[in-house]
Amino acid sequence: MSSSVGSGSPSSTPRSIGNSVMHTKGIAHMLVWIPAELRPESFGLRREPMWDLASYLDQLRKRLTSFRQEHGFADDPNSWANLGQGAPEVDDDIKDSFPRPMTLDISVNSREYGPTAGIKSLRAAVANLYNAHHRQGKHSKYSYENVCIVPGGRAGLIRIAAVLGNAYLGFFIPDYTAYNEMLSLFRNFAAIPSPLHEDDGYHIHPQKISEEISRGTSVILTSNPRNPTGHVVANPELAEIQDLCRDRATLIMDEFYGGYNYTSNCDGSVVSAADNVQDVDEDDVLIIDGLTKRFRLPGWRIAWIVGPKEFIKAIGSCGSYLDGGANVPFQEAAVAMLEPNKVREEMKALQRHFLTKRDYVIGRLREIGFKIDDEHVPQSTFYIWLDLSGLPAGLNDGLNFFQKCLQERVIVVPGSEWRGTRHSRLG
């Protein structure tokens, strides 16, 4: 393994991951360039003396919430078109999807504190799922010791951050906005944002990864499939990225949208770096996923981290002082959901349903005049990263478009959440 972790104890000194660097306050305290039209004073937000990205985003979200309330969303939400959602529908109306439990059989054992790494039966079920879907024909297999159950994706990312040693941690813009807030909590690494280019659809290329490693980055965090663009880094490109990182950098893969895969004719296959791991205990690849997105159970707060045993042991231990572990009854109920054949059929149903929705929305947007090139059609997720640059002045930036949509009782998310001034995310 190229790098390693601490014991999980708050007083321990983690073994370093990559090069030692000076301690910083992370991305939330790095001053960043913000376009003039998105500076806080341009739309009524206060500017703090030590103004930074985290406070800017916090003020922006509060203002956007206020906009929705001012336009009456809270009074009659059913009369609105909410395209600002960050979660899938949770009902049982998707054709061929298995029905979710309506009641739980709560065991006596589940009344006790659960292990902070998760109950063994669920950890084993996750390992079996990955072996069945991603490790067929491979000598190295995952076991329950390669899995940690965590109370949601954010908790999982925070646990991972807690066990990292001194390092440069690279992440890409645009990506999941909670990375900024999460990284700001820790001073044991320097978080370095790296902008992607609009002209190639904000794609992560192997060359980009090679550049990050060459400049000293020893931990790389990214979503795949990607939020907000819906693009997928697939094989052989994904395998090349993992080869570049092997023995040189720890790769943290946020794969929550992996089930929403529209690149393989809705065959139920899931995008995952687990396909390319050579040795499950030697490759420094940490995969985070869960029930939230692809099983459409965001309220259950059940997620998992898959990776080398050494990492998983530390990640499990630090849960004792960070979050206390995931809810035991929901863990018990999740075990039966992860039978590999059942999951494959569920993913087929999911992909057919959301591909149909994607194609309908793309078609309607094109009909009313939005230019959406084929290469910018999302290959995954339930988001559309909508380019507004072709709209008339007053509509062609994220905030103005957001406000105009509110007047029509439509909710979207301004691209400024991801530093995309000329974009909006529809979901």
C-alpha positions in Angstrom: 0.0 0.0 0.0 1.3 3.4 -0.9 -0.1 5.1 2.2 -1.7 4.4 5.5 -3.8 5.6 8.4 -3.9 6.3 12.1 -5.4 4.0 14.7 -8.7 5.9 14.8 -8.0 7.2 18.2 -8.3 11.0 18.5 -5.1 11.2 20.4 -3.1 9.0 18.0 -0.7 10.3 15.3 -1.8 8.8 11.9 0.8 7.3 9.7 1.3 9.8 6.8 -0.4 9.5 3.4 2.0 11.0 0.9 4.2 14.0 1.5 4.0 15.9 4.8 2.7 19.4 4.4 2.0 22.4 6.6 -1.3 22.3 8.4 -4.0 24.5 6.9 -7.7 25.2 7.5 -8.7 23.5 4.2 -10.8 24.8 1.3 -13.3 26.6 3.5 -10.6 29.1 4.5 -8.9 29.5 1.2 -9.8 32.8 -0.5 -11.1 32.1 -4.0 -11.9 34.1 -7.0 -15.7 34.7 -7.4 -17.1 36.3 -10.6 -18.4 39.9 -10.1 -22.1 38.9 -10.6 -21.9 36.3 -7.8 -20.1 38.3 -5.2 -22.2 38.6 -2.1 -22.8 42.4 -2.3 -24.2 42.0 -5.8 -27.3 40.3 -4.5 -27.7 41.5 -1.0 -25.5 39.3 1.1 -23.1 40.6 3.7 -19.3 40.3 3.1 -17.4 39.1 6.2 -13.9 40.6 7.0 -12.4 37.1 6.4 -14.7 36.2 3.6 -14.2 32.7 2.0 -15.9 30.1 0.0 -17.7 28.3 2.9 -19.3 31.5 4.3 -20.3 32.5 0.7 -22.0 29.2 0.0 -23.7 29.3 3.4 -25.1 32.8 2.8 -26.1 31.9 -0.7 -28.1 28.9 0.4 -29.9 30.9 3.1 -30.8 33.5 0.5 -32.0 30.9 -2.0 -34.2 29.3 0.7 -35.6 32.8 1.5 -36.4 33.3 -2.2 -38.5 30.1 -2.3 -40.4 31.1 0.8 -41.1 34.6 -0.6 -42.6 33.1 -3.7 -45.0 30.8 -1.7 -43.4 27.3 -2.1 -44.1 26.4 1.6 -47.8 27.4 1.3 -48.6 25.1 -1.7 -45.7 22.9 -2.7 -47.9 20.6 -4.8 -48.5 23.4 -7.3 -44.8 23.7 -8.0 -42.4 21.9 -10.3 -39.5 21.0 -8.1 -36.4 20.4 -10.3 -34.1 21.3 -7.4 -34.2 17.9 -5.7 -31.0 16.2 -4.6 -32.7 12.8 -4.0 -34.8 10.4 -6.1 -38.4 9.6 -5.5 -38.9 7.1 -2.6 -42.3 5.6 -3.4 -42.9 2.1 -4.7 -44.3 3.1 -8.1 -41.2 2.2 -10.2 -42.0 -0.8 -12.5 -40.3 -4.0 -11.4 -38.6 -2.4 -8.4 -38.9 -4.4 -5.2 -41.2 -2.9 -2.5 -39.3 -1.3 0.4 -40.2 -2.5 3.9 -43.1 -0.7 5.5 -42.4 -2.1 9.0 -39.3 -3.5 10.7 -38.9 -6.6 12.8 -36.8 -5.1 15.6 -34.7 -7.7 17.4 -33.8 -7.6 21.0 -30.1 -7.5 20.1 -30.7 -4.3 18.1 -31.7 -2.5 21.2 -28.0 -2.5 22.2 -25.3 -0.2 20.9 -24.2 -1.5 17.6 -20.5 -1.9 16.5 -19.3 1.3 15.0 -18.0 -0.5 12.0 -21.5 -2.0 11.4 -23.1 -5.3 12.1 -21.2 -8.3 10.7 -24.1 -9.6 8.6 -24.5 -6.4 6.7 -20.8 -6.0 6.2 -20.6 -9.5 4.8 -23.6 -8.8 2.5 -21.9 -5.7 1.1 -18.7 -7.7 0.5 -20.6 -10.5 -1.2 -22.4 -8.0 -3.5 -19.2 -6.4 -4.6 -17.6 -9.8 -5.2 -20.6 -11.0 -7.3 -20.8 -7.8 -9.4 -17.2 -6.6 -9.6 -14.8 -9.4 -8.6 -15.9 -12.4 -10.7 -12.8 -14.3 -11.9 -10.4 -12.3 -9.7 -8.2 -13.9 -7.1 -8.5 -11.1 -4.6 -12.0 -10.9 -2.9 -13.6 -8.6 -0.4 -14.5 -9.9 3.1 -16.6 -8.3 5.8 -13.3 -6.9 7.1 -13.1 -4.8 4.0 -16.4 -3.1 4.7 -17.5 -0.4 7.2 -21.1 0.6 7.7 -21.6 4.3 8.3 -24.7 6.5 9.0 -24.8 8.2 5.6 -22.4 9.4 3.0 -21.3 12.6 4.8 -20.5 10.6 7.9 -18.5 8.2 5.8 -16.5 11.0 4.2 -15.9 12.6 7.6 -14.6 9.3 9.0 -12.2 8.9 6.0 -10.9 12.4 6.5 -10.4 11.8 10.2 -7.9 8.9 9.5 -5.9 10.6 6.8 -2.3 11.5 7.7 -0.6 14.8 6.6 -1.2 15.1 2.9 -2.2 17.2 0.0 -5.8 16.2 -0.8 -7.0 17.1 -4.3 -10.6 17.3 -5.4 -12.2 18.7 -8.5 -14.6 21.6 -9.3 -17.4 21.2 -10.0 -18.3 18.3 -7.7 -20.4 17.5 -4.7 -20.6 20.7 -2.7 -20.5 19.1 0.7 -16.8 18.3 0.1 -16.0 21.9 0.9 -17.7 21.9 4.3 -16.4 18.4 5.2 -12.8 19.2 4.3 -12.9 22.4 6.4 -13.4 20.4 9.6 -9.9 18.9 9.5 -6.4 20.4 9.7 -4.4 17.2 9.1 -4.3 17.8 5.3 -4.3 20.6 2.8 -7.3 20.5 0.5 -6.6 21.7 -3.0 -9.4 22.3 -5.5 -8.6 21.7 -9.1 -10.9 23.2 -11.7 -12.1 21.1 -14.7 -12.7 22.6 -18.1 -16.1 23.3 -19.6 -15.0 22.8 -23.2 -14.7 19.0 -22.6 -17.7 18.7 -20.3 -15.8 18.9 -17.0 -14.4 15.5 -17.6 -11.6 13.9 -15.5 -8.9 12.6 -17.7 -6.0 10.4 -16.7 -3.7 13.3 -17.7 -5.4 15.4 -15.1 -4.8 12.8 -12.4 -1.1 12.5 -13.5 -0.7 16.2 -13.2 -2.2 16.2 -9.7 0.1 13.4 -8.5 3.1 15.2 -10.1 2.5 18.3 -8.1 2.5 16.4 -4.8 -1.2 15.4 -4.4 -1.3 12.1 -2.5 -5.0 11.7 -1.8 -7.6 12.3 -4.6 -11.3 12.6 -3.8 -13.9 12.5 -6.6 -17.5 11.4 -7.3 -18.0 8.9 -10.1 -20.6 9.2 -11.7 -20.2 12.9 -11.2 -22.4 15.4 -9.5 -23.6 17.8 -11.0 -22.7 17.0 -14.6 -23.9 13.3 -14.7 -20.8 12.2 -16.6 -19.2 8.9 -16.0 -15.5 8.0 -16.0 -15.7 4.4 -17.3 -13.2 1.7 -18.3 -10.7 1.7 -19.8 -10.2 5.3 -18.7 -11.1 4.5 -15.1 -8.7 1.6 -15.0 -5.9 3.9 -16.3 -6.6 6.4 -13.5 -6.4 3.6 -10.9 -3.1 2.4 -12.5 -1.7 5.9 -12.2 -2.7 6.1 -8.5 -1.5 2.7 -7.5 1.4 3.0 -5.0 1.4 6.7 -5.6 -1.9 8.1 -4.2 -5.0 7.1 -2.2 -8.1 7.2 -4.4 -11.4 8.0 -2.6 -14.3 7.2 -4.9 -17.8 8.6 -4.1 -20.0 6.1 -6.1 -23.4 6.9 -4.8 -24.8 7.4 -8.3 -23.2 4.3 -9.7 -26.5 2.5 -10.2 -27.8 5.2 -12.4 -25.8 3.9 -15.3 -27.2 4.7 -18.8 -24.1 3.6 -20.7 -24.8 -0.2 -20.9 -28.3 -0.5 -22.3 -30.0 -0.7 -18.8 -28.5 -4.1 -18.1 -28.2 -3.4 -14.4 -24.5 -3.1 -14.3 -23.0 -0.5 -11.8 -20.1 1.8 -12.4 -17.4 1.1 -9.7 -13.7 1.2 -9.2 -14.0 -2.2 -7.6 -13.8 -3.7 -11.1 -10.1 -2.6 -11.4 -8.7 -3.2 -7.9 -5.9 -5.7 -8.2 -5.6 -6.5 -4.5 -8.4 -5.5 -2.1 -5.9 -5.0 0.8 -3.1 -3.4 -1.1 -4.7 -1.0 -3.6 -5.4 2.3 -1.8 -8.9 2.6 -3.2 -11.8 3.6 -0.8 -15.3 3.3 -2.3 -18.3 4.9 -0.6 -21.9 4.1 -1.5 -25.0 3.0 0.2 -28.8 2.8 0.2 -29.3 6.5 -0.2 -29.4 7.0 -4.0 -29.5 3.7 -5.9 -31.8 2.0 -3.4 -33.8 5.3 -3.0 -33.7 5.2 0.8 -32.1 8.5 1.8 -34.0 8.6 5.2 -32.5 5.3 6.4 -28.9 6.8 6.6 -27.2 3.5 5.8 -24.0 3.7 3.7 -20.8 1.8 3.5 -17.1 2.2 2.8 -15.2 -0.6 1.0 -11.4 -0.7 1.0 -8.3 -2.3 2.4 -8.6 -3.9 5.9 -6.1 -1.5 7.5 -8.1 1.5 6.4 -11.4 -0.1 7.4 -10.2 -0.9 10.8 -9.3 2.7 11.5 -12.5 4.1 9.9 -14.6 1.8 12.0 -12.7 2.8 15.2 -13.1 6.5 14.7 -16.9 6.2 14.6 -16.8 5.8 18.4 -16.0 9.5 18.8 -17.5 10.9 15.6 -21.0 9.5 15.0 -21.6 6.4 17.2 -22.4 4.2 14.2 -25.4 3.5 12.0 -28.9 2.5 13.2 -28.9 -1.2 14.0 -32.6 -2.1 13.0 -32.1 -0.5 9.6 -28.9 -2.3 9.1 -30.6 -5.6 9.9 -33.4 -4.8 7.4 -30.9 -3.9 4.7 -29.2 -7.3 4.6 -31.9 -9.0 2.5 -31.9 -6.2 0.0 -28.3 -6.8 -1.0 -28.7 -10.3 -2.5 -26.8 -9.9 -5.8 -29.5 -11.1 -8.2 -32.1 -9.0 -6.5 -29.8 -6.0 -6.8 -29.1 -6.6 -10.5 -32.9 -6.7 -11.2 -33.4 -3.6 -9.1 -30.7 -1.7 -11.0 -32.3 -2.7 -14.3 -35.6 -1.2 -13.1 -33.9 1.9 -11.8 -32.0 2.5 -15.0 -35.0 2.0 -17.3 -37.1 4.4 -15.2 -34.6 7.2 -14.9 -33.3 6.9 -18.5 -36.9 7.5 -19.6 -37.2 10.5 -17.4 -33.9 11.9 -18.6 -34.8 11.5 -22.3 -38.1 13.1 -21.7 -36.7 16.2 -20.0 -33.8 16.6 -22.5 -36.3 16.4 -25.3 -38.6 19.0 -23.8 -35.7 21.3 -23.1 -34.5 21.0 -26.7 -38.0 21.7 -28.0 -38.2 25.0 -26.1 -34.8 26.2 -27.3 -32.1 25.0 -25.0 -29.0 23.8 -26.8 -27.9 20.4 -25.4 -25.2 18.7 -27.4 -25.1 14.9 -27.3 -21.8 14.9 -25.5 -23.4 16.9 -22.6 -26.3 14.6 -22.1 -25.8 13.0 -18.7 -24.7 9.4 -18.7 -25.8 8.8 -15.1 -27.4 10.4 -12.1 -30.8 12.2 -12.2 -29.3 15.6 -12.8 -29.0 17.8 -15.9 -26.2 20.4 -15.9 -28.0 23.0 -18.0 -26.0 25.5 -20.0 -27.8 28.9 -19.9 -25.3 30.8 -22.0 -27.6 30.9 -25.0 -30.4 32.5 -23.2 -31.1 36.3 -23.4 -29.5 38.7 -21.0 -31.2 38.6 -17.6 -31.8 34.8 -17.9 -28.3 33.6 -18.9 -26.8 33.2 -15.4 -27.7 30.8 -12.7 -29.1 33.3 -10.1 -31.3 35.3 -12.5 -32.6 32.1 -14.1 -33.4 30.7 -10.6 -35.3 33.9 -9.7 -37.2 33.9 -13.0 -38.1 30.2 -12.6 -39.5 30.9 -9.1 -42.0 33.4 -10.7 -43.2 30.4 -12.8 -43.4 28.2 -9.7 -40.4 26.1 -10.8 -37.4 25.3 -8.6 -33.9 24.8 -10.0 -30.5 25.0 -8.4 -28.2 27.9 -9.5 -24.9 26.6 -10.9 -23.1 29.0 -8.5 -23.4 26.2 -5.9 -20.6 24.6 -8.0 -19.0 27.8 -9.3 -20.8 27.5 -12.6 -22.1 31.0 -13.2 -23.7 30.2 -16.5 -25.3 26.9 -15.5 -28.2 25.5 -13.5 -28.7 22.0 -12.1 -32.0 20.3 -12.8 -32.9 17.2 -10.8 
